Amino acid sequence: MEEFFLVGAEQKSKVMKDWQQFKKAVILKFNLQNKTLKKVIEYESPKEVCADHEASISFTAATLRGNKLYVGTTTEVLVYDTSSLSLIQRISLPLMNDIHHVKPGKNGNILVVNTGLDMVVELNGAGSVERMWNVLGQAPWQRFDPSIDYRKITTTKPHQSHPNFVFELDEEIWVTRCLQKDAVCLTNPGKKINIGRQLVHDGVVFKNQIYFTQVDGRVVIVDRGTLKVERVVDLTEIRPGNEKIGWCRGIKPLTKDIILVGFTRVRPSSQRNKDGTTKYLGDYGVLPTRLACFNIKENKLLWEKNLEVSGLNAIYSIN
């Protein structure tokens, strides 16, 4: 029986700015065989590590390693035991702001994509900083003040890079850079994967390939040996209908050709017009936040599963 953790958040009751919009972090367990969903974790960050006004609380992209799930909130790194669904470690440091991804490294340390400060941070098991990288190659504190508690800062936008997903190729550490539309090697500067065209999210390594998502519904497949793009799959052309496909983020290859992909919408508020029609207010259209399964060899949508009925209004990763 194959099961996956779907990681994200429950939205507040009204459409807000993206750094304010979520009220609770949520994890669902999804059974692939019978397509059932079960909410297994809800979490709210302590007030002392949140902005004082309209803080957004969400799980962001996670990594499953054995029976441990490593996941971030905006300002914390959490580790859950998946057998008991209990929280076994919590790390929060003043430099943490808008964390987008947490991953245990091959060396046993924890890699954290600290998006609000345009950096990746490596923590040891005790939660102390071992290394940090500014993803643009600058000194880590060139633009920021290490004396400030950035957990209390609502947002540091506009970001210069907006890194959002870290991965490893052999002994090298890589990160995706949303605004540069690429991925760069942090431990071997100068190495880069050019993706281009649109904002980039995940960089999931599966066998000899790396699967990247782009927010407008493309999957970019890169050969991990040559670091060249092999194929771009336009999911908007595969999915029937003319609705906006949603914010594409979160991917899990089941095989080379069968992939699970997450799509998020901000649940729109509605406005009733004088002529009786309804206008929706929100960024990503009216299709629900959902999990979709595609056969990208045959270019077919196999199925979709609405996640909002189980309390997940945004999905960050599939683990």
TORMAR-739714 format. One record per residue (C-alpha): x, y, z; residue in three letters. Coordinates in steps of 0.1 Angstrom, whole numbers, padded with zeros to 4 digits, always signed. Layout:
XYZALA...
***
This chain:
+0000+0000+0000MET+0016+0032-0012GLU+0010+0063+0009GLU+0022+0099+0006PHE+0023+0129+0028PHE+0008+0161+0012LEU+0022+0191+0029VAL+0008+0226+0030GLY-0017+0249+0048ALA-0053+0259+0055GLU-0061+0294+0043GLN-0076+0322+0062LYS-0112+0331+0055SER-0104+0360+0032LYS-0079+0366+0004VAL-0048+0384+0018MET-0013+0392+0008LYS+0008+0361+0003ASP+0028+0366+0035TRP-0004+0367+0055GLN-0028+0343+0040GLN-0025+0310+0059PHE-0038+0303+0094LYS-0027+0267+0101LYS-0001+0242+0088ALA-0016+0209+0076VAL-0004+0175+0065ILE-0027+0150+0047LEU-0019+0113+0042LYS-0029+0101+0008PHE-0035+0065-0001ASN-0026+0060-0038LEU-0045+0027-0042GLN-0079+0039-0031ASN-0074+0077-0034LYS-0084+0084+0002THR-0072+0114+0022LEU-0068+0117+0060LYS-0056+0148+0079LYS-0029+0136+0102VAL-0011+0168+0114ILE-0022+0203+0122GLU+0002+0228+0136TYR+0003+0265+0146GLU+0037+0282+0152SER+0042+0298+0187PRO+0036+0335+0188LYS+0072+0343+0198GLU+0085+0331+0164VAL+0058+0348+0143CYS+0052+0383+0130ALA+0030+0402+0154ASP+0003+0412+0128HIS-0015+0387+0106GLU+0013+0361+0106ALA+0010+0334+0080SER+0014+0298+0093ILE+0021+0271+0068SER+0041+0240+0063PHE+0064+0244+0033THR+0082+0219+0011ALA+0093+0188+0032ALA+0116+0158+0028THR+0108+0123+0039LEU+0139+0103+0050ARG+0132+0069+0065GLY+0105+0074+0092ASN+0113+0111+0097LYS+0096+0140+0079LEU+0117+0172+0078TYR+0095+0202+0072VAL+0096+0240+0075GLY+0072+0266+0086THR+0079+0302+0078THR+0103+0305+0107THR+0109+0270+0120GLU+0124+0236+0111VAL+0104+0207+0124LEU+0111+0170+0124VAL+0082+0145+0128TYR+0083+0108+0135ASP+0060+0094+0108THR+0052+0062+0126SER+0038+0080+0156SER+0031+0114+0139LEU+0048+0131+0168SER+0070+0161+0167LEU+0105+0151+0178ILE+0126+0182+0170GLN+0120+0219+0166ARG+0146+0245+0156ILE+0139+0282+0152SER+0167+0308+0148LEU+0164+0346+0144PRO+0177+0344+0108LEU+0147+0323+0097MET+0123+0341+0074ASN+0100+0327+0048ASP+0115+0292+0048ILE+0106+0273+0016HIS+0122+0238+0019HIS+0140+0216+0045VAL+0161+0186+0035LYS+0185+0163+0055PRO+0218+0163+0038GLY+0239+0133+0030LYS+0264+0144+0057ASN+0237+0142+0084GLY+0232+0180+0086ASN+0199+0198+0077ILE+0197+0221+0047LEU+0173+0249+0049VAL+0161+0272+0021VAL+0158+0305+0039ASN+0140+0323+0011THR+0134+0356+0030GLY+0171+0362+0032LEU+0180+0348-0002ASP+0201+0321+0014MET+0206+0284+0021VAL+0216+0275+0056VAL+0232+0242+0068GLU+0224+0232+0104LEU+0240+0205+0125ASN+0219+0181+0145GLY+0218+0204+0174ALA+0204+0232+0153GLY+0235+0254+0151SER+0246+0270+0119VAL+0275+0252+0101GLU+0275+0270+0068ARG+0254+0295+0049MET+0253+0306+0013TRP+0238+0337-0003ASN+0224+0322-0035VAL+0236+0351-0057LEU+0272+0346-0046GLY+0273+0375-0022GLN+0284+0375+0014ALA+0254+0360+0034PRO+0250+0392+0055TRP+0257+0417+0028GLN+0221+0429+0026ARG+0209+0419+0060PHE+0217+0426+0097ASP+0225+0396+0118PRO+0214+0414+0150SER+0177+0415+0138ILE+0152+0388+0146ASP+0138+0382+0111TYR+0111+0358+0125ARG+0093+0390+0136LYS+0096+0407+0102ILE+0064+0403+0082THR+0082+0402+0049THR+0115+0410+0033THR+0101+0413-0002LYS+0111+0422-0028PRO+0136+0393-0028HIS+0165+0394-0052GLN+0164+0357-0060SER+0137+0338-0040HIS+0154+0304-0037PRO+0129+0277-0030ASN+0142+0241-0032PHE+0175+0224-0024VAL+0188+0191-0038PHE+0220+0172-0039GLU+0238+0157-0069LEU+0265+0133-0056ASP+0283+0154-0031GLU+0272+0188-0045GLU+0245+0210-0030ILE+0222+0227-0055TRP+0193+0252-0051VAL+0166+0264-0074THR+0163+0302-0079ARG+0128+0313-0087CYS+0135+0347-0101LEU+0166+0337-0121GLN+0146+0307-0135LYS+0175+0283-0129ASP+0193+0261-0104ALA+0229+0267-0092VAL+0255+0247-0073CYS+0264+0262-0040LEU+0294+0240-0033THR+0309+0243-0068ASN+0302+0279-0079PRO+0298+0284-0116GLY+0278+0252-0122LYS+0243+0260-0133LYS+0212+0245-0148ILE+0195+0270-0172ASN+0157+0265-0172ILE+0144+0299-0183GLY+0110+0312-0194ARG+0090+0311-0161GLN+0094+0309-0123LEU+0109+0277-0110VAL+0100+0256-0080HIS+0109+0220-0072ASP+0141+0202-0082GLY+0133+0166-0075VAL+0160+0141-0084VAL+0146+0108-0097PHE+0171+0082-0110LYS+0190+0099-0138ASN+0168+0129-0141GLN+0158+0161-0122ILE+0121+0172-0124TYR+0115+0209-0120PHE+0081+0226-0118THR+0073+0260-0132GLN+0044+0279-0116VAL+0023+0281-0148ASP+0020+0244-0152GLY+0052+0232-0169ARG+0074+0203-0159VAL+0110+0206-0170VAL+0130+0174-0171ILE+0168+0177-0169VAL+0195+0150-0174ASP+0215+0149-0142ARG+0247+0139-0161GLY+0247+0166-0187THR+0226+0192-0167LEU+0207+0199-0200LYS+0170+0202-0205VAL+0157+0170-0221GLU+0120+0178-0222ARG+0094+0204-0212VAL+0060+0190-0205VAL+0031+0216-0208ASP+0005+0203-0184LEU-0019+0230-0195THR-0021+0214-0229GLU-0027+0179-0214ILE-0054+0188-0189ARG-0088+0192-0206PRO-0108+0224-0202GLY-0100+0261-0204ASN-0098+0270-0167GLU-0066+0283-0152LYS-0046+0253-0141ILE-0035+0268-0108GLY-0001+0275-0092TRP+0020+0244-0100CYS+0042+0234-0071ARG+0050+0200-0057GLY+0060+0169-0078ILE+0066+0133-0071LYS+0077+0110-0100PRO+0063+0075-0095LEU+0080+0062-0126THR+0099+0080-0153LYS+0066+0087-0170ASP+0039+0087-0143ILE+0041+0118-0121ILE+0021+0133-0092LEU+0018+0171-0094VAL+0003+0196-0069GLY-0017+0226-0079PHE-0027+0254-0055THR-0053+0281-0057ARG-0060+0309-0033VAL-0096+0301-0024ARG-0113+0332-0039PRO-0137+0354-0022SER-0167+0363-0043SER-0185+0395-0052GLN-0220+0395-0064ARG-0224+0419-0094ASN-0256+0440-0100LYS-0264+0420-0131ASP-0265+0388-0110GLY-0232+0374-0121THR-0204+0365-0096THR-0169+0379-0098LYS-0141+0359-0080TYR-0113+0378-0063LEU-0081+0358-0061GLY-0049+0351-0080ASP-0050+0316-0092TYR-0085+0310-0106GLY-0113+0289-0093VAL-0101+0253-0097LEU-0096+0237-0063PRO-0062+0230-0048THR-0056+0194-0059ARG-0033+0165-0065LEU-0031+0154-0102ALA-0016+0123-0118CYS-0002+0125-0153PHE+0012+0100-0178ASN+0037+0122-0196ILE+0046+0095-0221LYS+0011+0094-0234GLU+0003+0130-0225ASN-0028+0120-0204LYS-0043+0133-0172LEU-0051+0101-0153LEU-0070+0115-0123TRP-0073+0145-0100GLU-0081+0147-0063LYS-0096+0177-0046ASN-0076+0185-0014LEU-0096+0214-0002GLU-0124+0191+0010VAL-0099+0178+0035SER-0087+0212+0047GLY-0056+0217+0025LEU-0059+0250+0006ASN-0022+0251-0005ALA+0001+0223-0013ILE+0039+0227-0012TYR+0053+0192-0015SER+0044+0155-0021ILE+0065+0131+0001ASN
***
